[in-house]
Amino acid sequence: MAQAETSTKPSFGEALALWGRIGILSFGGPAGQIALMHRLLVEERRWIAEERFLHALNFCMLLPGPEAMQLATYVGWRLHGTLGGLAAGILFVLPGAFIVLGLSIAYAYYGQVPAVEAAFLGIKAAVLVIVVEALLRVARRALRGPYDFAIAAASFVAIFFFAAPFPLIIATAAAIGWLLALASPGPPSATSANPLPIPLSRTLKTAGLWLAIWVAPLVLIAALFGRAHVTTDIALFFSKLAVVTFGGAYSVLAYMAQQAVETYGWLSAGEMLDGLGLAETTPGPLILVTEFVGFLAGFRHGGEPKLAFGLLGAAVSLWATFAPCFLWIFTGAPYVERLSASPRLAGALAGVTAAVVGVILNLSLWFALHVIFGTVTAVRHGPVLLWTPDLASLNVKALALSILAASLLFGLRLGVVSTLAIAAAASLAWSQLGF
């Protein structure tokens, strides 16, 4: 049964505190982040109804950029307008951005930091369990019939075993949902009945404003430093990346790594993997790895003082990556209710919902393999792609910490914060004891 919204809207201060908490706890990539928001926003506080949450998630999955951050921005917009959307989106990114920046500075000067890596291993192990719990919860609510299960299973197989393009999976699921709704139309959604018309002039004005906010600072950077400077390359590259990141960070990591390493020479392949590891084990979107790349690019190729250009490179990469998200959400959010009000469009979104479950399962399994095993290789057998772990690289410590986290979360029913803290402390203690 769909969760209803509370009749009393939270104050801006209450929402601000929760967005800050979500930003600090948003570990585990999109699957864990979406699950955390679902628990806090839908189940515990009921600030947004289950159906609206899923409609918004479907909409965000259709957009380029980090879907979890955009989902937070949308909910913030629904609660408190543009200011609420800005607060939610910025606070979702800011804690992780500060942590990644600090680790990037430490990495540039000192290399890897063992104590931080040890603590983050415990966090990764706990996040793995949190993601599994999230997958079960989202699937239980989103899969309501045999067609939903079939779409979810087909989506998982397509993306995990055949590396099918994410936009193709979403488009196919939407088409199937549309056709199913056409074959057996049902009543429109209760939460989205009778949406108000939206003036085209308002949409164009919003799009123009946020496009200018996104582009103007980057044009200023290019004019100030010149076309040949690394900061201009960072601005252009990550702006282009922001437009094509359909399906979240995983869909473009290989392309980004190849360009940053081979084309621009900003860092080595091993350093790129280290940056990905930092982004995976810190709060915030996985695409924060762009900040790590931007910092090292500015630090090494910007000139003197190195730290200042590193900070500038990090800031430019963050702006080019996340400013477009506000453009997509503030322009498109008013249309979410209209999309879900039409039975056929609602059917298409229901198909996307089911496909999202398959995509989250793919991300969860991918994450599990890379946490539990040190070496995982993508092996092709004709058209089939198999992620094959090296059994000899089994990380016993990560496995034990995952079992500990599962007992805390499922057995003792501790909260997310307690589970993360205990797993991180256990991992750090284990490391300090020399095991």
N, C-alpha and C positions, 0 to 999 in steps of 0.2 A: 504494500500500500504506500502511495507516494506521501512523502513527508510534507506537512503543511508549513507555511511560513508563520512566524509570530505576528500578531497584530500590531505590536509596538516596534517601530524601527529603532535600531540602536543609535545612540548619540555618536557624533563624529569622534569624540574622544574614546569611546568604547571600541569603535571600529579601528581607530588608529592603533590602539594597544594590541588588538588581535592581529592586525596586519604586521606589526612589528614582531609578534610572537611567531607568526607563520614564516616570516622572512628568516628568522633565526633557526627554525626547525625544519626548513624545507630541504632536507637531504633526500637522496635517492632518485634523482632524476624526475621526469614528468610523472611516472607512475606513483612514486611515493608522495610527490607534492600534491597531485590531484587527490590522492586518498586522504592526505592530511587536511586539505581544505574541505573535502566532503564531510569528514568527521566533525571538524570545528564549526563549519558554516551551516551544514544541513542537519546533521544529527544532534549536535549538542546545543547549538544556539537557535537553529531554525530561522536564520536570517534570510535564507533563500530556499524556496521549495525544491524538492527533489527533481521534479520535472523541469523547472527552469534551469537548474544546475546542469542537467544533462543536455538540454537544448543549447545552453551557452558553451558547454564543452564541445559539442558537435561543431558549433560555429567556429570556435577557436582552432579546432583541428583542421578546418578548411583554410586557415590563414597561414602565411609564412611567419616564421618566428617561433619563439618558445611558447607553446600552448598553455602551460601552467601559469606563467606570468600574465598572459593575456586573459586567462580565466579569472585570475585575481583582480585584474584591472576592470573587467566587465562587472564583477560582483560589486566592487567598490563604486563603480559608476551607477549601478542600480540603486545602491543604498544612499549615496550622497552626491550624485552628479559627477561633473568633471573633476572637481577637487577630490572627491572620494576615489575616483579611478586613478588619479595621479598618485594619491597617497598609497593605495594598494599596490600599484605597479612598482613604484619607487622602493617601498619598504620590502617588497618581495625580492628585489635585486640587491639592495644596498648592503645588507649584512654580509652576504656572500662575496660581493664585490670588494668590500674592505678586507675580508680574509684573504681572498685570492691576491689582492694587491700586496698585502703584507708578505704572503708566501712567495710571490713573484720577486719582491725585493730581496728577500732572504735567499732565494734560489739564484738570483743574478750575482750576489756577492759570495755566497757560501755553498751553493749547491743544495743537495737534498738535506732535509732536517729530520733525522731519525726519530726523535721523540714525537714530532707531529705525525709522521707516517704511522708510528705505532698506535697512537690514539685514533687516527682516522681508520685504521683497519678494524677496530672495534665498532666504529660508527658504521662502516660499510656492512659489517656482518649484521648489525641490528637493523639497518635499512633494508637489507635483503628480506628479513622476516616481516618488516612493516609493509613492504611492497606486496608480499604474498597475501598478507591479511587484506590489503587494499584491493587486490585483484579479486579475491573471493567476494568481498563486499560489493564492489562495483558490478561484478558479473551477476550476482544474485538479484540486483535491482534492475539492471539494464536488459538482461536476457529473459524475455517474458513468454516466448513461444518457440516452436521448432524452427521457424525461419530465422529468428534471431540467433539461435545456437548455430545454425548452418552457416550464416554469414560470418559470425565470429570465428568459427573453425576454419572456414575457407580463407579468411583474412590472415589468420595466424600462419597457415600453411604457405600462403602466397608470399608473405614477407619474410618468414623465417627460413623456409626451405628453398625458395626460388628468388629471393631478394627482389621481389616485384616493387616497382616504384610506388611510393606511398600515395601520391596523387591519383594513380591509376586505381589503387585499392579503394580509396575513399569515393572516387567517382563511380566505380562499379557498384559499391554498396549503396550509394545514393540512388543510382538508377534502379537497382533491384527493389529498394524500398519504395520508390515512386511507382513502379509497376505493380507491386503488391497492394499499395494503397488504391491504385486505379482499379484493380480487380475486385477489391472488397473495401470500398470507402467506409470510413467510420466518422464519428462526430469529431469536431475540432477540439483541440486541447482546452481544458477548463481554465488553465492558467494563462492562456494566451488568446482568449476570445475577444473579438471586437477591438483590435488594435487601432490606435489613432493614425490617421494619414500623416506622412512625413513630407514636408515641403522639400522639393528638390533643391531649392536655393539654399536651405539650411545645410543640407548634406554637402553641397559644393563648397559652401563657406567653411564648414568644419574641415573638409579635406584640404582645402587650400591653406588654411591657417596652420594645420599640423604638418603639412608638407614643407611649408616655409620654416617652421620651427626645426624640423629635421635637417633640412639642406643648408640653411643659411650659415650656421656655425662652421660647417665643413667647407663651404665655399670660402669663408673668411680665412680658415686655416690654410687652404690651398693658395689663396692670394698672398698671404703673409709669408709663407715659406717657399713658395714656388712649386712648380709641377714635379721637379726632380727630387724633392725632399721626401724622406721616408714617411713623414706624417701625412702627406698628401696621398701616398700609396696606401697607407692604412685606411684613410677615410674612404677612398674609392673602392678598395677591395672589400671592406666589411659592409659598406653600403650595398654593394652588389650582392654580397652574401645574404644580407637581411631580406632581400626581395625573393630569393630562391630557396629559402630554408623551409620548404613545405615538409611536414612530418617531423619537425623538431631538429635538434642538433645532430642526432644520429645519422640523419639522411645526408648531411653535407660534411661530416667530419673528414671523410677520406679526401674529398675535394679540397677542403681547407688545408689539411695537412700537406697535401701534395703541392699546393700553390705556395704556402708559407715556407716549406722546406726547399723545394726544387726550383720554383720560379723566382721567388724573392730572396731566398737564402737568409731569412731572418733567424732561423734556428735549425738544429739538426733533427733527424727523425726521432732519436732517443729523447731529446728534450721535448719534442712535441708529445710523446707518450707520457712524459713526466707531467706536462701541463694538463693533459687529459685526466691523469690520475688525481691531480690537485682539484680540478673542477668536479670530478665525480665524488670526491670525499668531503666537499665543503657544501654549505647550504646554498640555495639559489639554483638557477638554471644551469644545465651542463654547458650551454653555449657561453658561459662565463670564461671558458677556455680562450675565447677571443681576447679577453683582457690580458691574460698571460702572454699570448702571442704579441699583442700590441705593445705591452711593456718591454719585452725583450727586444722587439724590433726598434723601438725608440731608444732604448738604453744602449744598444750596440751600434746603431747606424744613424742616430740623430745628431751626434756631435756632443760637444761639451756645453754645460755640465750634463753628464750621462744620466744622473738620477732625474733631473728636471725633464729631459726628453723622454725618459722612460715613463714618468708620470703622465706626460702629455700624450704619449702613444697609448697608454692604458685608457685615458679619458676619451680620446678620439674613438678608439675601438668600442668602448661602452656606448658612446652616443650613437655611433653609426649602427650598432646592433639593436639597441633597445628603443631609441626614439621612434622608429617606424611602427613599433607595436602600438603606441598611443594613437598614431594615425589610423591604423586598421581598426582598432576598437572604437574610438570615439566617432569614426565615420560610420562603421557598420553596426554598432551595438543597437541603435534604435530599430533596426530591421529584424533583430532576432525574434521578437514577438510576432511580427508579420509572417516570418518564415514558418513558425510553428503553428500559426492560426489556420493555415491552409492544410486540409487533410492530405493532399498529395505531397506538399512540401514537408509536412510533418512525417509522412511515411518515408520520404527520402532521408530526413534527419534521423529517424529511427533506424534506418539501415546503416547510417554512419555511426550511430551509437553502438550497434552490435559490432561493427568493424573495429571500433576503438577498443573494445574488450580484447579482440584478437591482437591488436597492436600492442596493448599494454602487456598481454601475456608474452609477446615476443620480446619486449623490452625487459620484462621480469626475468625471463629465462636467460637472455643475453647477460644481464647483470649478475645473475646467480653463477653462471659459468665463470665469469671473470673475477668474481669474489672468491670462489672456492678453489679455483685452479690458477696456477701462476702462468701457464701457457695454454692458450686456446687458439686453434688454427682453423681458418675457413678453408674447407676442402671441397672441391667441386667434383661431382660424379655426374657428368653430362650436364643437364640443366639444373640438377639438384645441388644446393649449397648446404653443407653440413658443418656446423660449428663443432669441432672435435677437440675435446680437452686432452691434454697429455696427463694420463693418470699418475705418472711419476711426479707431476708438479702439484699434486694435491696439497693444498695449504691446510694442514691439520689445525693450526691455530685459528684460521678463519672459520673452519667447520665447527670447531668447539665453541667459538664465540657466537656463531649463528644458533647453535643448539641452546646456548645460554639465553640468548635474546628471545628465542621461541618459548622457552620455559617461563620467562618473565612476562612476555606479552600475552601468550595464550593460557599458560598455566596459572600464574599469579595475577594476571590481568592488570599489570602495571601500565601506566600511561606511556606515551611516546617519549616524553622528556626523560622519565626515569629509566626507561629501557636504553635509550641512547647513552645516557650518562654512565650507567653501570657497565655497559659493554665497552665504552671508551676507556673507563678507569681500569677494567679488567685487562684489556689489551695492553695498556700502558704499564700496568704492574707486571704482567707476564714478560714484557720486553725488558723492564728494569731488572728482573730476576735472572735474565740471561737465557730464557727458554726460547 
